[in-house]
Structures are given as structure tokens and as C-alpha cells.
Amino acid sequence: MIDALVAEKRPTITVDLTDLRLIDSSGVGAIVSLYKRMRALGAKVEVVGLRDQPLAIFRLLRLDRIFTV
């Protein structure tokens, strides 16, 4: 899925995590990978709908400073 999104070369990708209740290191890694690849293309990644445990993890890892949350 990430490869397909990167190949589209959109200027902005919005990742909607509204229905996400838990996130682990694999999930965070996938989002960070998408961010790095899109950033290399000059594009932007936004993360919306964060709450509860996923929001706590993003804040703990300080990803809320990198992504538009």
C-alpha cells in the first residue's frame, strides 16, 4: 500500500486513524516509512483522528512534532 501511495506522487497524503484503537512499533514504522519516502519527493503526510493509546504513543515518540496531527 505504501509503495502505491508513493508511486502516485500526491502532494499530500492524509492518514486517517480515527478507528485505530492500538498501535505498535510496526504500525508506527509504516507511517514513518511513508513520511520519509514522501518527504524525499517534497510531499507532505498528515495524520488525523489520533486519540487514546495511538495519540499517547505519537506524543511519547514526539511524532506529533513531525506530522500534522
Secondary structure, DSSP 8 states (H G I E B T S, - for coil): -HHHHHHHT-SEEEEE-TT-----HHHHHHHHHHHHHHHHTT-EEEEE---HHHHHHHHHTTGGGTSB-
